[in-house]
Amino acid sequence: MQVDLPYELKLIATLSGHEDRAWHLAWNPTKPLLASCSGDRSVRLYSYSPSALDFRLAASIPTGHTKSVRAVAWAPSGKTLVTASFDANIGVWEREEDDEDGAGEWECLTLLEGHETECKSVAYSSTGTLLASCSRDKSVWVWEVQPDADFECLGVMMEHTQDVKCVAWHPTEELLASASYDDTIRFYIDDPSDDWYCAATIQAHESTVWSLAWSPDGRFLASASDDKTVKIWKRTGQFQFKEVLVLTGHERAVFSLAWGKGKGGARSLGWLASTGSDGIIFVRELQEAEDTVTERLLTKVHDAHGVHDINTVAWCPTTGLEDILGSAGDDGNCKIWRIEPTGV
């Protein structure tokens, strides 16, 4: 840790128990629950007290997937959890009796089939009425969420020429972005007179684009790449994006981004966390300055999961806990960090 940085990441909990690498984690948007998934094909649910941040295992879901569970996502209601697996399927899960701590039996209400091979990412739209998924089969799917856990496929987009790594919905609009091994970012919308289609493409990086994160206000998009950079794109039109900042510092591929509100001032665009195969977590505050964006490095931590790759970072969405960050690594652990002013 560099002593001249204004903040530090303090480890407050290590959540162990997965028998293989921890691929992904997701904070429940309405309840004090955290979900993690793994190469061991299970999902683990942790409940916590927002005041004490004392995490405990609430439930472990075997899932029944035949291969790794690569990603998890909560519906905006906080009642439904979806799992994306390398077995090409997507599981939709709910508790029979809704509660705060997530304990008890979770039931798989439906299994969404259609992808031909590994499903890499899933994401709900802000309204919870749409679900997006992507796969190694080069496709992006949009599903309509209907009553009684019924899902209708609204569109299958095949514009990417290689493995699709990530899908990310705009925080307020029905605008979907995807990132791919073909080095591009693509954007999709619904044509009221037809189907979902690819409306724009950015030749974004010199290598695989692993992760995407919209700014909390939706005016910017961050992309992370195998080329070791993070790029910030300003939305200048409905489907126009301008590169305004390139972030460097990572020594190897950048696998994951998380853009939270943070606790900055009026000019702050929020806090952007990044991580990857170098085992480093960076946290930067981004600010808008006329027609560009500036960065302020708040903190970084080396070897956050020892010698292991870090696959995911995610900010806690709970009001008052905007300084809490979760990470998931190849060591099978999920770690919970608090960002604090140096010396506190």
C-alpha angles and dihedrals in degrees: 000000000000111000093213094064114102096226139034134204111238118198109230102168142011114204110201133173107095112119094211136027117315105236105181146355134199132193116224107245097218107026137045093260133123123195125201131183135199153184085263086075093242136115119217121201121204125192122202143180110247090215100046100024090216104158123207133177108258101174144349118213116202087199096197091239109147094217138030119315100232102182143010130199135184124220112241088252089062091227101098129057124193127201126203116203141191085236085077094247134112120216123208114207137188138167115248090223115031115231141155102249099048094229122149134036122345116202127211102229097185143351117225112215131183109090111107097216144357115357107216107180143011131189138177121223117243092261093048091232095109134049124195128199136178137193151190085258087080093248136123117203129197118202129192113225110226133179120287094029092294118150127193121198108235099178146358113204119196101177096117113089096208144023113326111224106182145014123198129180122217108255095244109010134065090248117128127200127195133191127207151186085249088075094246140113117216130194127211135193137172118261104213090212096046138003139305112293143176107265101178143006131205121202086217113169145009092248143012117335104222106176144017132198129181119216113252091253092047096234095109138042127204123206129193125203150188085244087077095248137111116211128200118212124196117212106232099169140002091288101005123106129181124201107237105164140019117203118204135178104095113116097207140011117331108226106176144027132190122186114194135173092251121184102281131131132270094287094049119113089196138262121306119202122193134181143160149143093333090067093235125131116204123191117193133176112222123206132187116237115182105295097349143053128242129203133220116193106224100178146327134198126203123214091012089169096027113250092341133107117253113225104184144017123189133177119226108249096206115118109254093022098075088122094061117100130185126204133189124203148183088257087075093247135117115211130201119212135185119207110220137170110272113269097022 
